[in-house]
Amino acid sequence: MRSVSHDELLAGQGFTSKTADYPPDIFFSLLVPPLTNVTKAEVISEISQKTGIEKADVLTTVEAFFKVVKDSMTEGQNIYVRGFGSFVNKKRARKVARNISKNTSLIIDEHYIPSFKPSKTFVAKIKASKKITGDASDKAPKAAKSPKKAKA
């Protein structure tokens, strides 16, 4: 089997010599943007840059916001932020669960879990975004489960 050079690979894909001047690692990073998550530190940095407020002050404000959300939800209060979404406590009913490895049943009592429900305007903005790629339809279908073997 003959090896293909980087230039031949790019030419075969229809790229110009202008794009072929990039080293391969930089070129392919330009083709496929990295799917990364944004950290709290990056959010604080961006808010600081956009508002001109010092990072320490922004950090204090963001931490205070999170504390208010946690404390309010712990007390059973929901938080509604117009145009963004709602932080709500969802009730989970009492149910019987099974531990399949030990073949036993256990009861899970009624409890609450924190949840976020985005506003309609927030959802509409995300749906209209051209930056988001890789929706659920792009994923390969899951492999079919193999049938269980009968125990002898």
Secondary structure, 3 states (H helix, E strand, C coil): CCCCCHHHHHHHCCCCHHHHCCCHHHHHHHHCCCCCCCCHHHHHHHHHHHHCCCHHHHHHHHHHHHHHHHHHHHCCCCEEECCCEEEEEEEECCEEEEECCCCEEEEECCEEEEEEEECHHHHHHHHHCCCCCCCHHHCCCCCCCCCCCCCC
